[in-house]
Amino acid sequence: MTPGAAQADSTTTAPRAVPASAEATATSAPILLTVTDGARSLSFDRAALEALPRTQIETSTIWTEGLQRFDGVSLKDLLAHAEVTSGTLQATAINDYSVTIPVSDAVEDGPIIAYLANDTPMSRRDKGPLWIVYPYDDNPDYQAETIYSRSIWQLDRLIVE
């Protein structure tokens, strides 16, 4: 695969997203991401995210050294699964830091919600467990302060506005 190339894995199964109001049990996996669109809310644990089509990109970032490989679900695929087609996303991190991302950023060969960096789950210390990563090296338009500001790490919520 060439640097920055995105690849979808079509061998995945349907995700196990559950309504956010569902009670978590002591044996359930932790919820990593909640997507809310009006009164409707979906919650994703790691298995649910991994069940969506996987996309891999290789790119350098302004926060890391050298070329990095990220695996996750494309923003386009996640929003299609959540049936979101327009508006903006209020993307919020674990520490309540928040950025606005237009739904129009969710394009083929666009950003992913990464859950692996170089084949390793990301810890909170390493910008995880989820990080919105754009294929910066593939498109000069992605090498801009506006896009860098949308590259939120420790992501845990997307609210559709």
N, C-alpha and C positions, 0 to 999 in steps of 0.2 A: 504494500500500500504506500502511496506517495504521501509526503508530509501534508497534513491538513485534509487529506481525503476522508470523506465520511462514508460509512458503510453501515447499512441496515441489515440486521439479522432477521430473516423471515421465519425462523424456526421456533419462535417464541409462542407461548400460550397466552390466553386472555389474562389480564391483570386482576388481582384480588383487591381492587380498591373498594373501600367500604364507606358508607355514610359517616361523616365526621362525628355524628352524634352517637355512633355505636360505642358501647362501653368497652374499654380495654381491660383485659384480664391480666392476671399476674403472669400467665404463660404466653400472652400474645407478644408479637414482635413490636418494637417501638415504631410509632408513626414518624416517618421522616419528612413527609410533605403533605400539606393540606391545600387543596385547590377549591376556592369558594367563588361561586358565580350566583349572586343573588341569594336566594334561600337554599340553593343546592350546594352541597359540599362533598368533596371526595377526599379520602385520606389514603395515603400510600405508605406501606412499610417497604423495606428493601426488596422483598420478594415481589411485591406488586410492581415496583419500578422496574425490576429486572425482567418481569414478564412482558413488558412493553417492548417493541422492537428496539434492539440495541444499536446505537450509533457510536462509531469511534472516530476521533479526530486526532491528528498529530499537529501540534503547533507550539510555538514559543509563546511565552506570556511575559508581561512586564513584572510579574511577581515571582517568577521561577527562573532557574538557570537552565539554559539549553532547551532542546526540543523535548516536549512532553507528550505522552499519549493519554488521552482521556476517553473513558467509556461511560455511556449513560444513555438517556432517552432524549431524542431531539425535542426541542421545545415545540416544534410543529406536530410531532406525533403525540406528545402529551396533551396539547390543546385540542387536537382532533379527538382524542379519546374522551376528553372532558366536554366535547361539543362546544368549544369556544371558538368563535370565528371573527370577532371584532372587539374593539375597545382597547383598553390598556390594562396592564398587569401591575398591581402593587406587589412587588417582590420584597419579602421581609426575611431578615436573618434571625437566628436564634437570639441575638442581643437586641432585637427590635430595630436595627438599622434597616432602612427601607429605600428602595429605588423604584422608579416608574419605567416600565418597558412596554413599548407599543406591541400589540399583538401582531402587527405587520412585520416584526422581527422574526416571527416564527415561519421561516422559509426553508425550503430544501437546501441542504448544505449550509445551514445557519447554526445558531447556538444550540448547545445541548445542556441538559441538566446532568452534569457528571457525578457519578458515584464511585468511579475508580480513577486513580491517577497512576499511570505506569503499572497497571494490573493490581493495584493495592487499594482497598477501601481507604478513604480519606478520613482521618481523625479531625476533631474540631481544631486541634492545633495546626493541622495541615489543610485548612480551609474547608473541611468537610462537616458533615457527611455529604452535603450536596453543594455543588458550585456551578453556576451558570457560566459556561465557557463558550466563547465565539471562536471560530477558526481564523484567528487573527492573521496568520501568515497567508491565507488563501485569498483574502480580499482587502485591498488597501483601505476600503471604507470602514473596515473593522479596526483599523489602527488609529482610532480617534478617541479623544477624552470622553466623549459622550458614550461610546460603546464600552470603554474601560469602566465607566461608572456603572453600567448595567451588569457588569460581571460580578454579581454578588455571590459571596461565599457564605457558608453556614446557612444556606437557604432553608427555610422550613415552611413558608406560606406564600401562596399566590392568590391574590384577590383580584377578580376580574371587575373592572370598573367601566 
